[in-house]
């Protein structure tokens, strides 16, 4: 008997293919997406009990197409009642092309008319095949909030006149960059949740990796897509060692590296090694290279911090940002000592994007502890704990402060 988990995995794999086929046949992305979601929900209910059909993709396309036609008939009847107009005929089906339209679908979900939260939600539902409820649970927000984001996103796409076709060549680089950023946001929220009782959310990191694999298969020559996939693999490889059984955080230097996923590390390092040698260097590749240096060290003391600092120096020039600044300062501490790092942190604290951020306090606490100033470090740890909405981070930071206060 097929399990609901098996069905969920299958429908997520098929979801974008089904949506592409239904849009090609009937037109109207917004209505087709609704119809496909209803078909996916029907499969989730029926298949565990009745078994998976011999042709699951065909079943989903047929079910979604029927629902799309029902929706068209309902809309047509409403319009006739309101306008006393003649009946329209359903849109003529277009045969689904043999090409893979997954990239077209992803770029449509990353349309520039949408806000980043809307891009994320629509991508996870249309391309990832997640239900609205699943997305809401993953981000710890009410289901109605996600439903509203998706509804508004589809409305904005329709209002912008966007059609289901590849953007013109001059727009494609920016749209692909947006798609990479959306997948990066999904992974980051899964890797270190911004709020809640768990450090991370495996369902989001797994979905981000799955969709980035698909994007890499569609764009194998894109060095930044390869770099993004490598970064995800190298970071996620440490997942089993990042927390204790009770959910407490284990810092990188104290993790049991035997628990790291050796296969994911091997895949990630091979991928970043190949793309650095063949493609123009970008920010995701540099972040992946930093992750690879960490993962290749057998022990924390073996970490090549001068190389990491050099990579951060390059990243800061190529793609500056507040978190890059903080991470680079940690590397400065490892290479040049905590006092030098504290001087740079004082300068960085004048950046409005960092002032008051809990990660700024956490880095300051780490540097003060390394410099031997236990009392000041404890104060900074407590300030960091007050600033985060993540329960595991709060417990970790408060524990560090309590240990120093003894």
Buried (B, 14 or more C-beta within 10 A) or exposed (E): EEEEEEBBEBBBBBBBBBBBBBBBBBBBBBBBBBBBBBBBBBBBEBBBEEEBBEEBBEBBBBBBBEBBBEBBEEEBEEEEEEEEEEEEEEEEEEEBEEEBBBBBBBBBBBBEBBEEBBBBBBBBBBBBBBBBEBBBBBBBBEBEBBBBBBBBBBEBBBEEEBEBEBBEEEEEEEBBBBBBBBBBBBBBBBBBBEBBEBBBBEBBBBBBBBBBBBBBEBBEEBBBBBBBBBBBBBBBBBBEBBBEEEEEBBEEEEBEBEEBBEEBBEBBBEBBBEBBEEBEBBBBBBBBBBBBBBBEBEEEEEBBBEBBBBBBBBBBEEEEBBEBBBBBBBBBBBBBEBEBBBBBBEEBBEEEEBEEBBBBBBBBBBBBBBBEBBEBBBBBBBBBBEBBEBBBBBBBBBBBBEEBEE
